[in-house]
Amino acid sequence: MLDKIARLRENVASVYLGDRSVIDQIIRCLLARGHVLIEDVPGVGKTVLASSIAKSIDGSFSRIQLTPDMLPADVIGVTIFDKQGHSFEFRKGPVFANIVLADEINRTTPRTQTALLEAMSDGSVSIDGTVHMLPPPFIVLATQNPYEFEGTYLLPENQLDRFLMRISLGYPSPEREATLLDVRPAQTVLDGLAPVLSAADIVELQAQVDKVKLSEPIREYIVRFARATREHESFEIGLSPRGSLALAHAARATAAMDGRDHVVPEDVIENIIPVCAHRVF
């Protein structure tokens, strides 16, 4: 397991020259069957990072460039009438892929955001009374610009809650930025990036993460933390039970990436900000 994770990490790091801890956070989301929201200013590598993750896995990949005029059918698909067959046929949208890059998710309208985020929540798409399952593994890597930028739509709290993590990339160090100017990985390395894991490998890794033990004291630790956010005067809305579950999933993935079959308190603490900060107010 550790060998596969190391190969994935190094493959992504050959393109994304920013902080490696961000790569580990996205891999945790992948192993925990969670979606990730990458929020930062334009030009710091959000799309390059998401694309390198997708190219490193030999599965289906689609990129959705979200715009204000995009409709829900443009994302999930549409049912059309086949004149030759005299029947209705469902044509799948780009959300039917193992890795979906939803670029600039907060530039599209709330209606289209909802269609995408429902698919993220249920792992399926329901159209005209028929449920269409999405292929495993299924992870959405969404990027967004800060809300202060023009032409952005605020993601509601219930939709933010669908993301296992919200992370920020920040600016690279001066040394890495100098390397970036010379290597230009988005124009050189990214195009030739080869997959190092298959979709089946990811499903297998996810099953191994599910077996990581969460002891009674750790479970109590997470519950006490969640209750503290609900009761503290500084919070209007505390961490939901879904948030507690997300924190436990992320902690299991962290333990597995460190080669352990059990969660320790540090695994929980390390994930509190990326998992919980967008769920409390």
ZAMARGU-4260 file (C-alpha; in steps of 0.2 Angstrom, whole numbers, plus 5000, padded with zeros to 4 digits):
<rodrens>
0) 5000/5000/5000 | 5014/5012/5005 | 5023/5009/4989 | 5007/5013/4978 | 5004/5029/4988
5) 5023/5034/4986 | 5022/5032/4967 | 5006/5043/4966 | 5014/5056/4977 | 5030/5057/4967
10) 5021/5057/4951 | 5010/5072/4956 | 5025/5081/4963 | 5034/5080/4947 | 5022/5092/4940
15) 5015/5102/4955 | 5030/5111/4963 | 5021/5119/4978 | 5019/5112/4995 | 5019/5093/4996
20) 5008/5093/5011 | 4994/5098/4999 | 4997/5083/4988 | 4995/5072/5004 | 4979/5080/5008
25) 4971/5077/4991 | 4977/5059/4992 | 4969/5057/5009 | 4953/5063/5001 | 4955/5050/4987
30) 4958/5036/5000 | 4943/5041/5011 | 4931/5042/4996 | 4929/5061/4999 | 4929/5076/4987
35) 4940/5091/4989 | 4938/5110/4986 | 4954/5119/4981 | 4951/5138/4985 | 4964/5151/4981
40) 4968/5165/4970 | 4971/5162/4951 | 4988/5157/4945 | 4994/5147/4960 | 4992/5130/4952
45) 4975/5124/4956 | 4971/5116/4939 | 4988/5109/4937 | 4987/5100/4954 | 4970/5093/4950
50) 4975/5088/4932 | 4991/5079/4938 | 4981/5069/4951 | 4969/5064/4937 | 4983/5059/4925
55) 4991/5049/4938 | 4977/5037/4939 | 4972/5026/4924 | 4954/5029/4925 | 4941/5039/4916
60) 4944/5058/4918 | 4933/5073/4913 | 4936/5092/4915 | 4921/5103/4917 | 4925/5121/4914
65) 4910/5129/4924 | 4903/5145/4917 | 4888/5156/4922 | 4878/5150/4907 | 4880/5131/4910
70) 4865/5121/4913 | 4863/5106/4925 | 4861/5095/4909 | 4878/5100/4903 | 4885/5092/4919
75) 4874/5076/4923 | 4867/5072/4906 | 4851/5073/4897 | 4837/5061/4890 | 4834/5063/4872
80) 4821/5055/4860 | 4829/5043/4847 | 4819/5044/4831 | 4826/5028/4824 | 4823/5018/4839
85) 4807/5027/4844 | 4813/5027/4862 | 4821/5039/4875 | 4840/5037/4877 | 4850/5044/4891
90) 4866/5052/4886 | 4879/5054/4901 | 4886/5070/4905 | 4904/5073/4910 | 4901/5069/4928
95) 4901/5051/4924 | 4920/5048/4926 | 4932/5042/4940 | 4940/5059/4942 | 4930/5074/4938
100) 4939/5091/4938 | 4926/5105/4941 | 4935/5120/4937 | 4930/5137/4945 | 4914/5129/4953
105) 4908/5146/4960 | 4907/5154/4943 | 4892/5144/4938 | 4874/5147/4945 | 4867/5139/4961
110) 4856/5128/4950 | 4870/5119/4941 | 4881/5119/4957 | 4866/5109/4965 | 4866/5096/4951
115) 4884/5093/4953 | 4884/5092/4972 | 4869/5080/4972 | 4879/5068/4962 | 4894/5070/4974
120) 4883/5067/4989 | 4874/5051/4982 | 4886/5044/4970 | 4872/5043/4957 | 4862/5054/4945
125) 4843/5053/4945 | 4834/5058/4928 | 4816/5055/4923 | 4814/5043/4938 | 4829/5032/4933
130) 4845/5031/4944 | 4861/5030/4936 | 4876/5025/4946 | 4893/5034/4945 | 4908/5023/4942
135) 4919/5019/4957 | 4931/5027/4962 | 4922/5044/4960 | 4930/5060/4966 | 4927/5078/4962
140) 4942/5090/4962 | 4934/5107/4962 | 4943/5123/4961 | 4936/5140/4965 | 4942/5158/4967
145) 4940/5168/4983 | 4922/5175/4984 | 4928/5193/4983 | 4932/5190/4965 | 4919/5196/4952
150) 4907/5184/4944 | 4907/5171/4958 | 4892/5163/4967 | 4893/5159/4985 | 4892/5140/4989
155) 4879/5137/5002 | 4883/5129/5018 | 4874/5112/5014 | 4884/5111/4998 | 4901/5115/5006
160) 4897/5101/5018 | 4898/5089/5003 | 4917/5092/5002 | 4928/5081/5013 | 4941/5095/5013
165) 4943/5113/5008 | 4961/5117/5006 | 4972/5132/5000 | 4988/5131/4990 | 4997/5147/4995
170) 5011/5154/4985 | 5027/5143/4982 | 5043/5146/4990 | 5056/5157/4981 | 5066/5142/4976
175) 5051/5132/4970 | 5045/5147/4960 | 5062/5149/4952 | 5061/5131/4947 | 5044/5134/4940
180) 5050/5148/4929 | 5063/5136/4921 | 5054/5119/4920 | 5036/5126/4916 | 5028/5109/4921
185) 5011/5114/4915 | 5018/5115/4897 | 5031/5101/4898 | 5029/5088/4911 | 5010/5087/4913
190) 5006/5082/4895 | 5018/5067/4896 | 5013/5062/4913 | 5009/5043/4914 | 4997/5035/4926
195) 5005/5025/4940 | 4989/5017/4948 | 4973/5010/4940 | 4956/5014/4946 | 4955/4996/4953
200) 4971/5000/4964 | 4962/5015/4971 | 4946/5005/4975 | 4958/4992/4984 | 4967/5006/4994
205) 4950/5013/4999 | 4945/4996/5006 | 4961/4995/5016 | 4958/5012/5023 | 4941/5006/5029
210) 4949/4992/5040 | 4960/5005/5050 | 4954/5004/5068 | 4946/5018/5077 | 4947/5015/5095
215) 4934/5020/5108 | 4945/5034/5115 | 4948/5041/5098 | 4929/5040/5094 | 4925/5049/5110
220) 4939/5062/5106 | 4930/5066/5090 | 4913/5067/5097 | 4919/5078/5111 | 4927/5090/5099
225) 4911/5091/5088 | 4900/5094/5104 | 4912/5108/5109 | 4910/5117/5093 | 4891/5116/5095
230) 4891/5122/5113 | 4904/5136/5112 | 4898/5154/5111 | 4910/5158/5097 | 4900/5147/5085
235) 4883/5150/5077 | 4884/5132/5069 | 4895/5119/5075 | 4901/5103/5067 | 4887/5091/5061
240) 4888/5072/5063 | 4892/5072/5044 | 4907/5082/5049 | 4912/5070/5063 | 4911/5056/5051
245) 4922/5065/5038 | 4935/5069/5052 | 4935/5050/5056 | 4937/5045/5038 | 4952/5058/5035
250) 4960/5052/5051 | 4959/5034/5045 | 4967/5039/5028 | 4981/5048/5037 | 4985/5033/5048
255) 4985/5022/5032 | 4997/5033/5023 | 5009/5032/5038 | 5008/5013/5038 | 4998/5011/5053
260) 4982/5000/5056 | 4975/5011/5069 | 4971/5030/5072 | 4981/5040/5084 | 4976/5058/5091
265) 4988/5066/5079 | 4979/5059/5064 | 4963/5068/5070 | 4972/5085/5075 | 4981/5086/5058
270) 4964/5085/5048 | 4954/5097/5059 | 4957/5113/5049 | 4954/5106/5031 | 4940/5095/5036
275) 4930/5106/5049 | 4934/5124/5045 | 4921/5125/5031 | 4908/5116/5041 | 4907/5128/5056
280) 4902/5146/5057
</rodrens>
